[in-house]
Amino acid sequence: MKDKTLIIIGAGVAGLSAGCYAQMNGYRTRIFELHDLPGGLCTAWERKGYVFDGCIHYLFGSAEGQPFNDMWQELGAVQNRPMIKHDEYQRITDGQHTLIVYADPDRLEKHMLEIAPEDAALIRAFCQGVRQFTRFDMSVMYQKPKPLMKGQYWGAMGLKMLPFVLPLLRWGMVPAGSFAARFKNPFLRRAVAQMFSWEEAPVMMGMSLLAYLHTGNASFPAGGSLEFARALERRYLELGGEICYKAQVEKILTENGRAVGVRLYDDSVHSADCVVSAADGRGTIFDMLDGAYVSPRIKRMYDGHMPTHSQVQISLGVKRDLSDQPHWVTHLLDEPVLVIGEPRREIGVKHYCFDSSLAPAGRSSVEIMIRSSYAYWQRIYGRRLYDTEQNQVSDIMINLLEGWYPGIRQDIEFVDEATPLSYERYTGNWLGSTSGWLLTKETMRMLITGVPKTLPGLQNFYMAGQWVEPGGSVPLAAASGRNVVQMICTADGRPFVAQSPN
Ligand SMILES: Cc1cc2nc3c(=O)[nH]c(=O)nc-3n(C[C@H](O)[C@H](O)[C@H](O)COP(=O)(O)OP(=O)(O)OC[C@H]3O[C@@H](n4cnc5c(N)ncnc54)[C@H](O)[C@@H]3O)c2cc1C
């Protein structure tokens, strides 16, 4: 049994997690990764001494004893890593009023009541929801893969979930935008819609985020996303795993309905007893496997009707210390500005001065994230217009920043743009998606029922990562890698073991 071999496609969080757990369980594994770095979307890039973080704003599982933390301990990702806790999630301002989104529901309630006493009932209900979710253990849904949850387990999980059924029903299906529209106060009507990044996000998602921020279980790992991914890579290598970088899988090889290995773009062939794809879902199913193992449900999932999230990230290296400024501010604009073909009424600006390792002393790494369609960039890709458009977006943003931080233009030493095509190019993710399927009230159902991690008619093959865990995220990607190894162990009739490093 010791010699059973696994090939894992992708060294993102899901692939590294699958690799670590497979090694803990006595499999011989090799990861093929197209890039020359671990982490996939969980990454950062350094330019002129500035580190621009491309991923983690908050890490579920950052606090000891809290949901998901055991998994990070097993993966060696959190030991000796300071976690930076924010008392406020962000601020939202129209220039006259400011909503400080405190993580502490008592503080938030008091503050929101001061802004809008006329919305007292709604504010109290919302903050009560946040309080309830501080006790919500989301990780119980991921401790075992759904197909392995037997009656007894469902019963135990049901008991744990029971106190949250009503809040989940009440808030799980309400998008932030519709919730915001219930406010009488005109400022809160605009601000609340922006509280959780996208208006379609279920209010429950925002509540659990604030709840975990408050309990310290959604902090920022010091050193940032790439350092976090490197810790996973280290753990995997220490467990005896092997990673081949700059090794892009072209095809997953099958024989008689079984996965038997992979062929890379350099035409080398690698055999294995089992293949796990922790790469893009669409690319895996329709390119690497030629769409030969699909059901009507899978075809429908990938027909383009389901929501995904893609964005442009403008990163700025600023010769100015912004640490006395709130770290994340969303500005509501009086007049919309046309950016990337759409009128925008709100722009979020974030600096990372809370982590001194991310910029040289006295300087600041600043980021602006703008939701943007993949199709827009794809239409102009390969032409000079693509670069012109990127520069234009940065110019518009710098003009706006000048109004909020006077004189900042002359302090900007470095400008970098990433479009949905950059995300696609570096990680292979379909439509440049940052998190697989966007969590909305439609995809919430998939989160509860789960997305199958196997394909019909294909044995010895599994899928892990954000395309089989709606809403994506770093902990769910890692949990899916763990779940897949639990499934493999069960299929091989061996008990699943997991342990933290000594
Ligand atoms: C801007 C941004 C902000 C985010 N914020 C947060 C946050 O605050 N908190 C949070 O928890 N999550 C956040 N996320 C989401 C989170 O980063 C992702 O959901 C998660 O990292 C996905 O991991 P994954 O391993 O499933 O996929 P990926 O990271 O996409 O990994 C897939 C890997 O497979 C490789 N690959 C693809 N095709 C091939 C091939 N053919 N051959 C070989 N290798 C291949 C890719 O290069 C990549 O390394 C954010 C993401 C982004 C982009």
Ligand as a Chemical Component Dictionary entry (heavy atoms), coordinates in Angstrom:
data_LIG
# 
_chem_comp.id                   LIG 
_chem_comp.type                 NON-POLYMER 
_chem_comp.pdbx_formal_charge   0 
_chem_comp.three_letter_code    LIG 
# 
loop_
_chem_comp_atom.comp_id 
_chem_comp_atom.atom_id 
_chem_comp_atom.alt_atom_id 
_chem_comp_atom.type_symbol 
_chem_comp_atom.charge 
_chem_comp_atom.model_Cartn_x 
_chem_comp_atom.model_Cartn_y 
_chem_comp_atom.model_Cartn_z 
_chem_comp_atom.pdbx_ordinal 
LIG C1  C1  C 0 -8.050  39.087 -4.920  1  
LIG C2  C2  C 0 -8.456  37.881 -4.148  2  
LIG C3  C3  C 0 -8.847  38.018 -2.835  3  
LIG C4  C4  C 0 -9.199  36.893 -2.086  4  
LIG N1  N1  N 0 -9.480  37.055 -0.757  5  
LIG C5  C5  C 0 -9.644  35.961 0.011   6  
LIG C6  C6  C 0 -9.730  36.093 1.421   7  
LIG O1  O1  O 0 -9.656  37.177 1.982   8  
LIG N2  N2  N 0 -9.906  34.967 2.158   9  
LIG C7  C7  C 0 -9.973  33.733 1.590   10 
LIG O2  O2  O 0 -10.102 32.745 2.320   11 
LIG N3  N3  N 0 -9.916  33.586 0.238   12 
LIG C8  C8  C 0 -9.739  34.664 -0.559  13 
LIG N4  N4  N 0 -9.633  34.537 -1.921  14 
LIG C9  C9  C 0 -9.990  33.248 -2.564  15 
LIG C10 C10 C 0 -8.897  32.203 -2.491  16 
LIG O3  O3  O 0 -7.673  32.761 -2.817  17 
LIG C11 C11 C 0 -9.179  31.056 -3.469  18 
LIG O4  O4  O 0 -10.519 30.619 -3.394  19 
LIG C12 C12 C 0 -8.256  29.865 -3.181  20 
LIG O5  O5  O 0 -6.921  30.286 -3.030  21 
LIG C13 C13 C 0 -8.378  28.861 -4.337  22 
LIG O6  O6  O 0 -7.436  27.839 -4.182  23 
LIG P1  P1  P 0 -7.402  26.605 -5.178  24 
LIG O7  O7  O 0 -6.222  25.783 -4.790  25 
LIG O8  O8  O 0 -8.730  25.955 -5.209  26 
LIG O9  O9  O 0 -7.211  27.206 -6.637  27 
LIG P2  P2  P 0 -6.004  28.009 -7.308  28 
LIG O10 O10 O 0 -5.417  28.945 -6.350  29 
LIG O11 O11 O 0 -6.539  28.525 -8.582  30 
LIG O12 O12 O 0 -4.924  26.893 -7.609  31 
LIG C14 C14 C 0 -4.921  26.124 -8.784  32 
LIG C15 C15 C 0 -3.484  25.849 -9.153  33 
LIG O13 O13 O 0 -3.460  24.971 -10.269 34 
LIG C16 C16 C 0 -2.481  25.425 -11.194 35 
LIG N5  N5  N 0 -2.862  24.904 -12.517 36 
LIG C17 C17 C 0 -3.957  25.245 -13.249 37 
LIG N6  N6  N 0 -3.997  24.526 -14.399 38 
LIG C18 C18 C 0 -2.913  23.716 -14.376 39 
LIG C19 C19 C 0 -2.404  22.753 -15.284 40 
LIG N7  N7  N 0 -3.025  22.470 -16.421 41 
LIG N8  N8  N 0 -1.247  22.110 -14.965 42 
LIG C20 C20 C 0 -0.591  22.386 -13.799 43 
LIG N9  N9  N 0 -1.035  23.310 -12.904 44 
LIG C21 C21 C 0 -2.189  23.958 -13.189 45 
LIG C22 C22 C 0 -2.527  26.924 -11.085 46 
LIG O14 O14 O 0 -1.362  27.541 -11.548 47 
LIG C23 C23 C 0 -2.743  27.097 -9.575  48 
LIG O15 O15 O 0 -1.504  27.166 -8.888  49 
LIG C24 C24 C 0 -9.237  35.623 -2.691  50 
LIG C25 C25 C 0 -8.840  35.487 -4.015  51 
LIG C26 C26 C 0 -8.428  36.596 -4.735  52 
LIG C27 C27 C 0 -7.934  36.420 -6.132  53 
# 
loop_
_chem_comp_bond.comp_id 
_chem_comp_bond.atom_id_1 
_chem_comp_bond.atom_id_2 
_chem_comp_bond.value_order 
_chem_comp_bond.pdbx_ordinal 
LIG C1  C2  SING 1  
LIG C2  C3  SING 2  
LIG C2  C26 DOUB 3  
LIG C3  C4  DOUB 4  
LIG C4  N1  SING 5  
LIG C4  C24 SING 6  
LIG N1  C5  DOUB 7  
LIG C5  C6  SING 8  
LIG C5  C8  SING 9  
LIG C6  O1  DOUB 10 
LIG C6  N2  SING 11 
LIG N2  C7  SING 12 
LIG C7  O2  DOUB 13 
LIG C7  N3  SING 14 
LIG N3  C8  DOUB 15 
LIG C8  N4  SING 16 
LIG N4  C9  SING 17 
LIG N4  C24 SING 18 
LIG C9  C10 SING 19 
LIG C10 O3  SING 20 
LIG C10 C11 SING 21 
LIG C11 O4  SING 22 
LIG C11 C12 SING 23 
LIG C12 O5  SING 24 
LIG C12 C13 SING 25 
LIG C13 O6  SING 26 
LIG O6  P1  SING 27 
LIG P1  O7  DOUB 28 
LIG P1  O8  SING 29 
LIG P1  O9  SING 30 
LIG O9  P2  SING 31 
LIG P2  O10 DOUB 32 
LIG P2  O11 SING 33 
LIG P2  O12 SING 34 
LIG O12 C14 SING 35 
LIG C14 C15 SING 36 
LIG C15 O13 SING 37 
LIG C15 C23 SING 38 
LIG O13 C16 SING 39 
LIG C16 N5  SING 40 
LIG C16 C22 SING 41 
LIG N5  C17 SING 42 
LIG N5  C21 SING 43 
LIG C17 N6  DOUB 44 
LIG N6  C18 SING 45 
LIG C18 C19 SING 46 
LIG C18 C21 DOUB 47 
LIG C19 N7  SING 48 
LIG C19 N8  DOUB 49 
LIG N8  C20 SING 50 
LIG C20 N9  DOUB 51 
LIG N9  C21 SING 52 
LIG C22 O14 SING 53 
LIG C22 C23 SING 54 
LIG C23 O15 SING 55 
LIG C24 C25 DOUB 56 
LIG C25 C26 SING 57 
LIG C26 C27 SING 58 
# 
